[in-house]
Amino acid sequence: MYGCNVEGFHIGEVIKEKFIKPFRINEKQIATHIGIPEEEFDKLLSGEIDLDIPTAKKLAKAFKTSLFFWLGLKMHYEQYR
């Protein structure tokens, strides 16, 4: 793309850097708020499992973003994996 070399960021990195740190919340609080088991959320953050549509919807609602924001991040990351 126009000679740019832009790598994708993993969903876990984005959540940590753009939501956990600035809002001073922890992973357990997010998992509880979006209604998924903490273990599953930890696996998502570490890259052990991929983001699925139901979880992307929950993240979008919780952080007032769009479903397409999360799916776009996922697709961009997978493109450069």
C-alpha positions as CSV (number, residue, x, y, z in Angstrom):
1,M,0.0,0.0,0.0
2,Y,1.9,3.0,-1.3
3,G,5.2,1.7,0.0
4,C,4.1,1.7,3.6
5,N,5.1,-1.1,5.9
6,V,2.5,-1.0,8.7
7,E,2.2,-4.0,10.8
8,G,-1.1,-4.9,12.5
9,F,-1.5,-4.8,16.3
10,H,-2.9,-7.7,18.1
11,I,-6.3,-7.1,19.8
12,G,-4.8,-7.7,23.2
13,E,-2.2,-4.9,22.6
14,V,-4.9,-2.5,21.6
15,I,-7.1,-3.3,24.6
16,K,-4.2,-2.9,27.0
17,E,-2.8,0.3,25.5
18,K,-6.0,2.1,24.5
19,F,-8.4,1.0,27.1
20,I,-6.9,-0.6,30.2
21,K,-4.1,1.8,30.8
22,P,-5.9,5.1,30.0
23,F,-9.1,4.2,31.9
24,R,-7.1,2.6,34.8
25,I,-9.2,-0.6,34.7
26,N,-8.1,-4.2,35.0
27,E,-8.7,-7.2,32.8
28,K,-11.1,-8.8,35.4
29,Q,-13.3,-5.7,35.4
30,I,-13.5,-5.7,31.6
31,A,-14.3,-9.4,31.4
32,T,-17.0,-9.0,34.0
33,H,-18.5,-5.9,32.3
34,I,-18.7,-7.6,28.9
35,G,-19.9,-10.8,30.3
36,I,-17.2,-13.3,29.4
37,P,-15.2,-15.6,31.7
38,E,-12.0,-14.0,32.9
39,E,-9.9,-16.9,31.6
40,E,-11.4,-16.5,28.1
41,F,-10.6,-12.7,28.2
42,D,-7.0,-13.4,29.3
43,K,-6.6,-15.9,26.4
44,L,-7.9,-13.2,24.0
45,L,-5.4,-10.7,25.3
46,S,-2.5,-13.1,25.0
47,G,-3.5,-14.2,21.5
48,E,-4.3,-17.8,22.5
49,I,-7.8,-17.4,21.0
50,D,-9.0,-15.2,18.2
51,L,-11.6,-12.5,18.5
52,D,-15.1,-13.7,17.5
53,I,-18.1,-11.7,16.5
54,P,-20.0,-12.0,19.7
55,T,-17.0,-10.8,21.7
56,A,-16.3,-8.0,19.2
57,K,-19.9,-6.9,19.7
58,K,-19.5,-6.9,23.5
59,L,-16.2,-4.9,23.2
60,A,-17.9,-2.4,20.9
61,K,-20.7,-1.8,23.3
62,A,-18.5,-1.6,26.4
63,F,-16.0,0.9,24.8
64,K,-18.5,2.8,22.7
65,T,-16.8,1.8,19.5
66,S,-18.2,-0.1,16.5
67,L,-18.2,-3.8,15.7
68,F,-16.2,-2.9,12.5
69,F,-13.5,-1.2,14.6
70,W,-12.7,-4.6,16.3
71,L,-13.2,-6.7,13.2
72,G,-11.0,-4.3,11.2
73,L,-8.2,-4.6,13.8
74,K,-8.5,-8.3,13.7
75,M,-8.4,-8.4,9.9
76,H,-5.5,-6.0,9.7
77,Y,-3.5,-8.0,12.3
78,E,-4.2,-11.3,10.5
79,Q,-3.0,-9.8,7.2
80,Y,0.5,-9.1,8.7
81,R,0.7,-12.2,10.9
